[in-house]
Amino acid sequence: MLITVAATVLALFPLALHGGPLWEARCYAQIGGLSLATLVTLLVVPVIYSIFVLDLKIVRWEDQLLFLATPVMTNTAVVRPMIG
């Protein structure tokens, strides 16, 4: 993803500088949008994940995985919980 974004942004600069008035605004908008989306993906998403999962413990992955791996004993057979 990073290589694709970097290649696109670098390729849009010549078109933005010498492509004429029609392309200038569009290229700058695409460069800004791709750059902002990449920064949000790389910085904001991991921070939000760490807040929700590690700090607030709203999502508990360990408990769900432990429950899914534990078989349930019944009178006739061993029943494993279904996922989903």
N, C-alpha and C positions, 0 to 999 in steps of 0.2 A: 504494500500500500504506500509506504513512504517513497519508494522509488518512482512509482507511478505519479504521485502528487508532485514530487520534485521535478520530474521530467516535463509534466504538463505546465507547471508554473514557469520553468525556465524557457519552455517553447513559446509561452504566451508573451513574454517580454518583448521580443522583436516585433511581434504583431501589434502590440500595444503602442510601441514607440513609433513605428513607421507604417502602420496599417491604415491610417486615415481616421477621420473623425467618427465614422460608424463603428469601427472595431475598438477604438481606444477605451470607451466606457465599458464595453462588454468584457474586454480582456482584464481590465482592472477589477471589475466585479468578480470575475471568475478567479483571479489570483487571490483576491481577498477572501472569497468564500472558501476556496480550497485550503488556504492557509489557516483560517479560523477553525474550520471543521477538523483539520488535522491536529491543531493545538488542543481543541476540546477533547478529541478522542484520546490523545496521549496524556493529557494532564488532568482534566476534570473527571473523566469516567473512572480512573483508578482511585482518585480521592473519594468520590462518592461511594464506590464499592467498599473501600476500607472503612469509611464511616459507618455504613449500614451493616456490614458483616463483622468487622473486627471490633469497632468501638461500641456501637449500640446493641450489637448482637440481636438484631431483628430477624435475620436469617440465620438459622442454625443448621449448617450442613452436616456436622458431625452426628447430631442426634438422628437426622433422617437416614443417613447411611447406616448407622448402627441398627436402627429399627428395621431397615430393609434387609439387612444381612442376618437378622436373628430369626430362626425358625420358630414356629408356634406349634406346641404339642397339643394334639387332640386325642380323643379316645381311639381313633382308628389309624390316623396317619399323621405324618409331619407335614404341615402346611406352611408354605412360605408366603409372606405378604406380597401382594401384587404391586408393581410400580405404576404410579399414575393415578 
